[in-house]
Amino acid sequence: MPIKNKEPYQQEYYAPIPTGFTRYMRASLIWQVVRFLVINWKIFKLMTRSHISR
């Protein structure tokens, strides 16, 4: 299968533009707090498992 030669500066070379919902989720303080709590809970579970198994 031959490789197509892509011209520079075509649409495929640029990063996708985030949607309105994506931008809202990135800026929402409520969502950031929820994610912070979820990630910390996962880390807490991991830490407790490692200390119990000793």
BELGI-V115879 format. One record per run of one state. SS is the DSSP state (helix for helix, strand for strand, loop for the rest). FROM is the first residue (numbers start at 1). TO is the last residue. If there is no record, write none. Layout:
BEGIN
SS_FROM_TO + SS_FROM_TO
END
This chain:
BEGIN
loop_1_10 + helix_11_13 + loop_14_19 + helix_20_27 + loop_28_28 + helix_29_52 + loop_53_54
END
